[in-house]
Amino acid sequence: MRFYTIYFSLILSTIGTSLHSQPLERKDIPFFVNSRQLKYPMTGGINNAQVNQGDLNFDGILDLLIFDKNGNVLLPFIFNKKTGKYDFMPEMARQFPRVLDWVILKDYNKDGIIDMFSSSFNTQGPAGIEVYKGTNVNGFLQFQIASIGREKYNILYWPTGGNQYTQVPVDYIDYPSIDDIDHDGDLDILTFTTGGSYVQWFKNISKERGWSLDSLQFILQDECYGRFVENGLSSEIKLSPTSDSCASYFMKPNNQIRHSGSTILSCDLNGDPLRDLLIGDVSNNAMIGLFNGGSSTTAWMNKEDNTWPSNSTPINMNKFNSAFEVDFNLDGHLDILVAPNQRYQSENINNLWYYQNKPINNKPNFTLTQKNLLIEDMLDFGSAAHPCFVDYNQDGLTDLLIGTEGFYSLNNSRDPRLVLFKNIGSIKSPQYELVDSNYINFKQFGEGINGTSNFTPSFGDLDGDGDLDMLTGESQGGFFYSENIAGPGKEFVFKQAIYDYFQLSARSYSVPYLVDLNRDGLTDIVAGSLLSNNDINRVPCGSFYYFQNQGTKNSPLFDPDYYNSPNTNCLGNIILQGVGSKVYSAPMFYDANGKYLMFSGGLLGETSVFSHIEGNLYNKFTIEYLNYGQLREGENTHLSVADIDDDGVLDMVVGNQRGGFSIFSTTYKTDGTIVSSNDVHKYEFKIYPNPAQHSITFECDQNTTSGILKIIDLNGAVISSIAINDLNKKTLDVSNFKSGCYVIKFQSGTQFLVSKFIKI
């Protein structure tokens, strides 16, 4: 018990003194669409899923890990034995290393614990493979990078001769196959050659050499695995007529450039012992099935299905698809899931296809069962969700408006819009219902050859009539102005939106926020943008535009030249971190008792917080945080803050490029101060029995109001979250919990009650 005692002392100390430095806590809020409550509303959406399977919580049952290549986000789904469904467990993502581009889960050392393979290109430099070894630490899955012990980089190598080695090559845009190709008990690697025409087989020689499976030693066994070649200019594949010769290159017309990008899945498509292949290509909306007529040591792909599966509904998704072999329904038969692999402008609606394996005569039979697997229970608006808290109907409850980049489909069309969720709960317990999927018909501005997208709404009283008008940014950098003519205290009624408001521009992907920044009684405009800014002397100076309102209360006036004082494109002298000049700044302000806090999302997915703003617009703001809350929501984050449940603590909704959003409880009170040890751990529960086997009862002799009770495991994952009206006495079934120690935390407003128990 010594470990647990120390651990809980640490966790309680952390809760009491350093809340602001910890990952933010997700809120569990009901969302309804068409009167149906969604099971996974706030996953953040899915654009480019890579689906793997493994036992993530050591309960003997296979779970799912989805890696979204768009934003490099890990989404763990744990199979629930009671419900027969998967539960989204976002906190478990922190058990995994930060990885980029692609992920494969396999148990390479046969120790019963899943391991992880991933791209090394954007982490270490070479286009290769890095490996993370899975370990069981007190019942929780953790990873450490495998020590390869060769050459400069910690990646997989193969010998080229003369005691020279080079990396096993995998282009970061590709997806390789890691599988026991020759059925010898260790994992091999299939990857396309540089240039992408032939598949190479890197054979794992650990078993043959009598080495441990941890050694991860490979040789280039076959430079033309399967004896086929892919066209350098299309997805066309040429098969060899014999198993002892490789198919010849396609003739390439002059001045034609070789395309790059292929995916491979080694799998069983026809029920024989040999490994077949599913091939995806950057130029193809389908996938090609190749059938192995050779042997386990000499593969020969002698049959192809270029619209796999031609006996069912063929894959037809935009574009560059990847396939994944998992037993999704845990019936003992391996199914095939398919998703687009291209990071941008690929299909982002109905984009996780489920081909269920329903064997016939003991042979695989893949039938398209669903095109929106898991996504049907998510809030996913395609790409780029830009949420904004606002009380649109003036009923005292905080509603939610989402601007989007829109849906992409087979014809590359976009469908951007504003999406409105009404708060149908109470002031203490928000619940949201979709009430308008095309609010004030903003979809019209995305149509036609001059259509735009990436709508980013903000609200403020621009014309001084006491109600909130709307200013909306868009991809070309301009602004739509929507005048609210309803009057104070009434549900918003907008005039037709006017584009190119005062000809203001933030160059591209404008993100406005309406705020009286200089405290003169007039509403100003602060705007983020895709790009960082230079001053008039072309010196990099900031990531935010400030357009000062130079009109009157009822007649706003803005100068579009941001170099003209009092305007500036160097507000706060802040340059956000990004990639090159791309930062995707997304500002918003919170007025805490007369002092502004500025929050911003950004390209890298980090939330920045700044202070020292009043009277300091043309000097450097103070940096409070550059990665507030340590969020892992993906790229191009866009946020809004408000106290949506009247608990005295600010909540933050965070949208991302994947097309969805999540809501977190911050560590800021509504007065701008940080939740401190005075607010935490003020009372304790009585818990019995403790340790417990089947159930626990907890009592509190303090007068408590309604709140949220959470049970948290040693890794910080929320195992259970329950709305409580009265905490005087409560019994909870813990029979299905794993053995170990748990924190119980009850929050009501800014007050926390914290204790612990042990499950045996």
Secondary structure, DSSP 8 states (H G I E B T S, - for coil): -HHHHHHHHHHHHHHHH-GGGS--EE----EEETTEE-SSTTS---SSEEEEEE-SSSSSS-EEEEEETTTTEEEEEEEETTTTEEEE-GGGGGGS----S-EEEE-TT-SSS-EEEEE-TTTTSSSSEEEEEEEEETTEEEEEE----SSSSSS-EEEEETTEEEE----TTSB-EEE-TTSSSS-EEEEE-TTSSSEEEEEE-TTTTT--GGG--EEEEETTTBTEEE-SSSS-EEE-SSTTS--------TT------EEEEEE-SSSSSS-EEEEEETT-SS-EEEEE-S-SSS-BEEEEETTSSTTS-----SS-EEEEEE-TT-SSS-EEEEEE--SSSS--SS-BEEEEE--BTTB--EEEEESBTTGGGS---BEEEEEEEE-TT-SSS-EEEEEEEE---TT------EEEEEE-S-SSS--EEEEETTGGGGGGGG-STT-----EEEEE-SSSSSS-EEEEE-TTS-EEEE-B-S-TTS---B---EESGGG---SSS-EEEEE-TTSSSS-EEEEE-SB-EE-TTS-EEES-EEE---S-SSS----S-TTSTT-BSSGGG-----BTTB---EEEEEEETTEEEEEEE-TTS--EEEE--TT-TTS--EEEESSGGG----SS-EEEEE-TTSSSEEEEEEE-TTS-EEEEEEEEETTS-B--TTTSS-B--EEESSSBSSEEEEE--S---SEEEEEE-TTS-EEEEEEES--SEEEEE-TTS-SEEEEEEEEETTEEEEEEEEE-
